[in-house]
């Protein structure tokens, strides 16, 4: 009996030791696994997230300047035209001047040839590359995404874009990246082919706002939110009008309901048996 008990205790001890070793191995593997370093972007206090808050149109103007001078060299915005800027962050004359700065291919002319002309308000933002193959060849095999609806297309919206732009850092110990890739814990896989696009004083804002990294990221994210949702302010304005209208209509509808159904609610039915 004593020998059997000793064997049983020895087996239990070995089992506990094996389980502990397996747990330690899993913990060590998890600690150095790069796939677990992806961070979820925090929620930032954007001024336009209030129920009745509009977009910061001064920030939209600065954000367009960031896109024009920094982002447009690689990223397209196929669904935004210069006319969309009118009344949002530029006057009509300013938007026309911006459009005329670019050359747009048009045609064919009477001779059947394509020609270049100055841009117009009806033109959409020009693409940095003529086709996806050229974009892929210039960016180590990766095609930069179109930014027209990038805020709506990414989980986290502008929080994700802001965190991605400001989240570049050195890779942790044990993580190696091939040439041409950069470590960013907010990007799926943590290795991204886009070099850090913004830094302090990457440009000078026309209104004199200090171009810190966080300010540049905040402004371009606000611009991209507007591009993804140009009806943002109009929708909230219409929602406020509807709430005010409902505040006037609900008492009237309640009074009509009371008047219509008062006869039925006060009606009393009595059964009189036949004599």
N, C-alpha and C positions, 0 to 999 in steps of 0.2 A: 504493500500500500504506500509506504514511504517513498519507494523508488518511483512508483507511478505518479505520485504527487510532484516529485522533483522534476520528472520529465515534463509534466504539464506546465509547471511554472517556468521551466526553461523555454518551452515552446511559446508561451505567452510573452515572455521577455523578448525573444527573438522577433516575434510578430510586431510588438510595439516599437522595437528598434528599427525594423524595416519600414514601418509606416512613417516613423519620424524622419528617417533618411529620405524617403520619397517626398514627403512634404517639404523638407529643406531643399531638395533638388528643384522642385517646382517653384519654390519661392525665389531661389537664386536665378533660375531661368527667367522668371517674370521680371526680376529686378533689372536685368540687362537687355530685355527684349525691346527693340526700338519701336515695335508696332504698338506698344502700350504708352508711348510718350505723346500721342496725339491729344491735344488739349481742346476742350470745348470752349468757344469764345464766351467771355463774360457779357453780361447785359449792360450796355452803356446808357447813360441818361440822355438820349437824344431829345432835342427840344421839340421835334415834330411828332413825338409819340403820344402827346396828350390828346384827349378826346376832341378838343377844339383847337389844337395847336396846328399852325401852318408850317410849311418848310421855311427855312431861313434862306431867303432869296439872295441876300448878299453872299452867303456861303455857297449857294449854287453858282454864282458868277465866278467866285474864286475857284470852285471845283472844276468848272469848265476850263479855266486857265490851266489848272494842273493837268487835266486830260490833254489839252492841246499841246502843252510844252513837254510833258513827261510820258503820258500813256499812249498817245496816238501814234508813236513811232512803231508800236508793235500790235496794239489792240484796235479793232474796228468798232464802230457803232453804226451798224447798217440801218437801224430803224429810227434814227434821230436826224432831223433835217435842221438847217439853219433857221427856217421859219418858226420852228418850235421854240427858239430862244426868245422870240419877240414877245414882250410883255411879261416875261418870266425873270430874266436877268439882263436883258439888253433891249434898247429901243430898236425900232425898225431900221433906222439909219446905221446904228452900230452893228446890227446883225448883217446888213447888206455889206458893210465894209469887211466884216469877218469872212463872209462868203467869197468876196472878190479876191481875197488873199490866196485862194487855192485855184489850181488849174484843173478843170473837169474835161474829160474826153467826151466829145459829142459827135454827132454825125449819123449817117454819112451826109456829106454835102452834095452839091449838084454833080460833082465829079466822082461820087461814090467813095470818097475818102473820109476817114475819121479826122477830126481836128480837135485842138485844145482851145478852150474858152475860159474866161473868168467865171467863177462860181456865182450862183444866184440863190435867192432865199429858198427856192423850191428844191435845191440840191441837198442830198443827204451827205453826211460827213464822209470824206473820202477814205478809202481803205488803204492801209499801209502796204499791203501786198496785192499783186494782181490776182492771185489764186492761192488755194490752200497749199499747193505743192511748194510754191515760193516761200510761204510762211513757214512751212515745215523745214525747208532747207536752211533758212536763216536762224532757226531756233532749236537746233540740235534734235530735230525730229518731232518737236511738239508744236502744235498749232495754237497760238494764243487765242483764248476765247473772246467772242464778241461781248462787249460790255453793255449793250443796250438794256438787257434785262438780267444782268448778273446778280443784282441784289435780290430779285425775286427767285432766281434759279438756284441760289445757294442757301442751305440750311443755316439759319442764324442771320441772314440778311446783311445789313450794314455792320452788325457786330462782327460777323465773320470776316468781311472785307477789311474792316479797320484792324482787327487782330492780325490778319494775314500780312497787311502792309507794315505793321509795326512789330511783328513777332520774330523777325530774323535774329538768329543767335548762333553761337558756335555749337557744333554737335557735341553731345555728351561723350564721356569716355567709353570707348568700345564701339562707337558708331562711326563707320567710315562711309564716305560718299564718293562716288566717282567724279571725275573731272566734269565741270560744267553744272553741277547740282549744288544746291544750297539747303541748309537745314532750317526748317520752319515747323515748329511743333503744332501749328494750327492747320497745316496742309495734310490731307490724307496721305499717309506714307512717310510724312515728315521730310521728304526730299523733293525739292521743287526746282525746275529749270530756270525760273525767272530770277534774275539777280535782284538784290534789294533796290526797288525803284525810287524810293524817296529817302531823304535824309534832311538834316537841318540845312536851311538855306539852299535847297535844291533849285529854287526859283525866287523871283521877287514879285510879290503881289502888287497889282496896280494901285490898290487902295492903301498900301503901306503896312498891312498886317504882317507881323513877324512870321516868317515861313518856317516854323519849327516842324519837326516830323509829325507830331500829333496834330498840329493845326492843318497841315497839308493833307494828312489822312482823313481828318474829320471833314474837310471841305469837299474832297473828291468823293467821299462816301455819300455826302448829302446830295451832290450832283448826280451820282449814280442812282440814288433813291428816287430823285425826280425823274430821271430818264426811264426808270423801270415803272414808275407810277405817276405819269404827268397829270393825272386827274386827282391827285391826292388832295390838294386844297379845295378844288371844286366839289369833290365828294363830301368833305367835311362841312363845307358851307351849305350844300343842299341838305345834308343831314340835320344841321341846326335849324334850317327853315322848316323842315318837316316836323321836327319836335315842337317848334312854336305853333305850327298849324294844328298839330294834334292836340296841343294844349287848349286851343280854341274849340276844336271840333268835339272832343270827348265830352265836355259838359253838355253840349247841345244834343249829341247822340244819346246821352244818358237820360236827358229830359224827354226826348222823343220816345225812348223805350218805355219809360215810366208811364207816359200818357197812353201809348198804344196798348200796353198789356195790363193797365190798371183794371180795366173792366173784367178781363179774364181772371186776374188774380183774386179779385174780390167776389167773384161769382160763387154762389153756393148751390149745390145740387142736392135735391131732397127726393127721396123715393116715397111715393104715395101708393100703397097697395090698393088694388081695386076693391070696391065695396061689394 
